Amino acid sequence: MERDLITLALQNLCIQQGKDHKEVHQYLLMKYRMDVDLLVLQKRLEKILNEEKAVA
């Protein structure tokens, strides 16, 4: 998956720090003024986790 801002935020906050995708939404909105749909964040997080399982 591409190493874009949304992916990096999901990996850092959700996977490494154990936070919810709603907190990633708030982070992107406050810091970068990016309004990303929660469903999009959830799907991208699932895709990241599935790719990690495939590699492991």
C-alpha positions in Angstrom: 0.0 0.0 0.0 1.2 3.6 -0.7 2.9 5.4 2.1 0.6 8.5 2.0 -0.5 10.6 4.9 -3.6 8.6 5.7 -1.8 5.3 5.7 1.0 6.7 7.9 -1.5 8.1 10.4 -3.4 4.8 10.5 -0.2 2.8 11.0 1.1 5.1 13.7 -2.0 5.8 15.7 -4.0 2.6 15.2 -1.5 -0.1 14.9 1.4 1.2 17.0 -0.5 3.2 19.6 -3.6 1.2 19.7 -6.1 4.0 19.1 -9.4 3.9 17.3 -9.9 5.0 13.6 -12.1 7.7 14.9 -9.1 9.3 16.7 -7.2 9.1 13.4 -10.1 11.0 11.8 -9.9 13.7 14.5 -6.1 13.9 14.1 -6.3 14.4 10.4 -9.1 16.9 10.7 -7.3 19.0 13.4 -3.7 18.8 12.1 -4.1 18.8 8.3 -7.7 19.9 7.9 -8.5 16.7 6.0 -12.1 15.5 6.3 -11.8 11.8 5.6 -14.9 9.6 5.8 -14.8 7.2 8.8 -15.8 4.3 6.5 -12.8 5.0 4.3 -10.5 5.0 7.3 -12.0 1.7 8.5 -11.6 0.0 5.1 -8.0 1.2 4.7 -7.2 0.0 8.2 -8.6 -3.4 7.4 -6.6 -3.5 4.2 -3.4 -2.6 6.1 -4.0 -5.3 8.7 -4.8 -7.9 6.0 -1.5 -7.1 4.2 0.4 -7.5 7.4 -1.2 -10.9 8.0 -0.3 -12.0 4.5 3.4 -11.0 5.0 3.7 -12.7 8.4 
